[in-house]
């Protein structure tokens, strides 16, 4: 599948009112990520997936919440595909294989809380 490109920005997003959907941009044939918070307790990362792009099956040691901001994705968890659209969310269980694929280009927020 795709390699993730990290989007950077010099603008400070702390203590400002912002639209999540505007904080990560689409790039042709790419998956783009932008980390908003990266702390010992967890991370919040925005992603954009161009149509047809995805992340191959992998596992994570912690539960994660995926919230689609726009578009449409297929998220497969332990072999079970789920069609997810803008405004919907899915909790990815820890240590369960999962993969993502853009049915239509989409943006999502990934929230991962690490156990202490």
TORKOL-4160 file (C-alpha; in steps of 0.2 Angstrom, whole numbers, padded with zeros to 4 digits, m for minus):
116
<pt num="1" X="0000" Y="0000" Z="0000"/>
<pt num="2" X="0005" Y="0018" Z="0002"/>
<pt num="3" X="0019" Y="0026" Z="0012"/>
<pt num="4" X="0014" Y="0040" Z="0023"/>
<pt num="5" X="0019" Y="0057" Z="0020"/>
<pt num="6" X="0020" Y="0069" Z="0035"/>
<pt num="7" X="0013" Y="0086" Z="0032"/>
<pt num="8" X="0021" Y="0100" Z="0042"/>
<pt num="9" X="0016" Y="0118" Z="0045"/>
<pt num="10" X="0024" Y="0132" Z="0053"/>
<pt num="11" X="0007" Y="0139" Z="0059"/>
<pt num="12" X="0004" Y="0137" Z="0078"/>
<pt num="13" X="m0012" Y="0128" Z="0081"/>
<pt num="14" X="m0012" Y="0130" Z="0100"/>
<pt num="15" X="m0027" Y="0140" Z="0108"/>
<pt num="16" X="m0035" Y="0144" Z="0091"/>
<pt num="17" X="m0052" Y="0139" Z="0084"/>
<pt num="18" X="m0049" Y="0128" Z="0069"/>
<pt num="19" X="m0058" Y="0116" Z="0057"/>
<pt num="20" X="m0050" Y="0099" Z="0058"/>
<pt num="21" X="m0054" Y="0096" Z="0040"/>
<pt num="22" X="m0043" Y="0110" Z="0035"/>
<pt num="23" X="m0027" Y="0105" Z="0045"/>
<pt num="24" X="m0022" Y="0091" Z="0033"/>
<pt num="25" X="m0022" Y="0091" Z="0014"/>
<pt num="26" X="m0024" Y="0078" Z="0000"/>
<pt num="27" X="m0010" Y="0074" Z="m0011"/>
<pt num="28" X="m0012" Y="0064" Z="m0027"/>
<pt num="29" X="m0009" Y="0045" Z="m0024"/>
<pt num="30" X="m0004" Y="0048" Z="m0006"/>
<pt num="31" X="m0008" Y="0046" Z="0012"/>
<pt num="32" X="m0003" Y="0061" Z="0022"/>
<pt num="33" X="m0002" Y="0063" Z="0041"/>
<pt num="34" X="m0001" Y="0077" Z="0053"/>
<pt num="35" X="0001" Y="0074" Z="0071"/>
<pt num="36" X="m0008" Y="0087" Z="0082"/>
<pt num="37" X="m0003" Y="0080" Z="0099"/>
<pt num="38" X="0011" Y="0068" Z="0103"/>
<pt num="39" X="0012" Y="0064" Z="0122"/>
<pt num="40" X="0017" Y="0049" Z="0133"/>
<pt num="41" X="m0002" Y="0047" Z="0136"/>
<pt num="42" X="m0007" Y="0046" Z="0118"/>
<pt num="43" X="m0008" Y="0054" Z="0101"/>
<pt num="44" X="m0020" Y="0063" Z="0090"/>
<pt num="45" X="m0016" Y="0062" Z="0071"/>
<pt num="46" X="m0025" Y="0068" Z="0056"/>
<pt num="47" X="m0024" Y="0058" Z="0040"/>
<pt num="48" X="m0029" Y="0061" Z="0022"/>
<pt num="49" X="m0030" Y="0047" Z="0010"/>
<pt num="50" X="m0032" Y="0049" Z="m0009"/>
<pt num="51" X="m0044" Y="0038" Z="m0018"/>
<pt num="52" X="m0038" Y="0020" Z="m0019"/>
<pt num="53" X="m0024" Y="0023" Z="m0006"/>
<pt num="54" X="m0023" Y="0013" Z="0011"/>
<pt num="55" X="m0013" Y="0006" Z="0025"/>
<pt num="56" X="m0009" Y="m0013" Z="0024"/>
<pt num="57" X="m0014" Y="m0024" Z="0038"/>
<pt num="58" X="m0005" Y="m0021" Z="0054"/>
<pt num="59" X="m0008" Y="m0021" Z="0073"/>
<pt num="60" X="m0006" Y="m0009" Z="0087"/>
<pt num="61" X="m0004" Y="m0012" Z="0106"/>
<pt num="62" X="m0018" Y="0000" Z="0111"/>
<pt num="63" X="m0036" Y="0003" Z="0107"/>
<pt num="64" X="m0038" Y="0017" Z="0094"/>
<pt num="65" X="m0053" Y="0028" Z="0089"/>
<pt num="66" X="m0054" Y="0032" Z="0070"/>
<pt num="67" X="m0066" Y="0047" Z="0066"/>
<pt num="68" X="m0069" Y="0050" Z="0047"/>
<pt num="69" X="m0071" Y="0068" Z="0044"/>
<pt num="70" X="m0076" Y="0067" Z="0026"/>
<pt num="71" X="m0076" Y="0054" Z="0012"/>
<pt num="72" X="m0078" Y="0035" Z="0013"/>
<pt num="73" X="m0066" Y="0021" Z="0019"/>
<pt num="74" X="m0066" Y="0002" Z="0021"/>
<pt num="75" X="m0059" Y="m0002" Z="0037"/>
<pt num="76" X="m0055" Y="m0021" Z="0040"/>
<pt num="77" X="m0054" Y="m0027" Z="0057"/>
<pt num="78" X="m0049" Y="m0046" Z="0060"/>
<pt num="79" X="m0054" Y="m0049" Z="0042"/>
<pt num="80" X="m0071" Y="m0041" Z="0044"/>
<pt num="81" X="m0074" Y="m0026" Z="0032"/>
<pt num="82" X="m0083" Y="m0011" Z="0038"/>
<pt num="83" X="m0089" Y="0003" Z="0026"/>
<pt num="84" X="m0086" Y="0020" Z="0035"/>
<pt num="85" X="m0092" Y="0037" Z="0029"/>
<pt num="86" X="m0089" Y="0055" Z="0035"/>
<pt num="87" X="m0096" Y="0058" Z="0052"/>
<pt num="88" X="m0094" Y="0040" Z="0058"/>
<pt num="89" X="m0082" Y="0032" Z="0069"/>
<pt num="90" X="m0074" Y="0015" Z="0073"/>
<pt num="91" X="m0064" Y="0009" Z="0088"/>
<pt num="92" X="m0050" Y="m0002" Z="0083"/>
<pt num="93" X="m0046" Y="m0015" Z="0097"/>
<pt num="94" X="m0029" Y="m0017" Z="0103"/>
<pt num="95" X="m0019" Y="m0032" Z="0096"/>
<pt num="96" X="m0032" Y="m0035" Z="0082"/>
<pt num="97" X="m0026" Y="m0034" Z="0064"/>
<pt num="98" X="m0033" Y="m0020" Z="0054"/>
<pt num="99" X="m0031" Y="m0011" Z="0037"/>
<pt num="100" X="m0038" Y="0004" Z="0029"/>
<pt num="101" X="m0043" Y="0008" Z="0011"/>
<pt num="102" X="m0050" Y="0024" Z="0003"/>
<pt num="103" X="m0066" Y="0019" Z="m0007"/>
<pt num="104" X="m0067" Y="0038" Z="m0010"/>
<pt num="105" X="m0054" Y="0050" Z="m0004"/>
<pt num="106" X="m0056" Y="0053" Z="0014"/>
<pt num="107" X="m0049" Y="0062" Z="0030"/>
<pt num="108" X="m0049" Y="0055" Z="0047"/>
<pt num="109" X="m0043" Y="0059" Z="0065"/>
<pt num="110" X="m0035" Y="0045" Z="0074"/>
<pt num="111" X="m0035" Y="0045" Z="0093"/>
<pt num="112" X="m0024" Y="0033" Z="0102"/>
<pt num="113" X="m0023" Y="0032" Z="0121"/>
<pt num="114" X="m0009" Y="0022" Z="0128"/>
<pt num="115" X="m0011" Y="0012" Z="0144"/>
<pt num="116" X="0000" Y="0018" Z="0158"/>
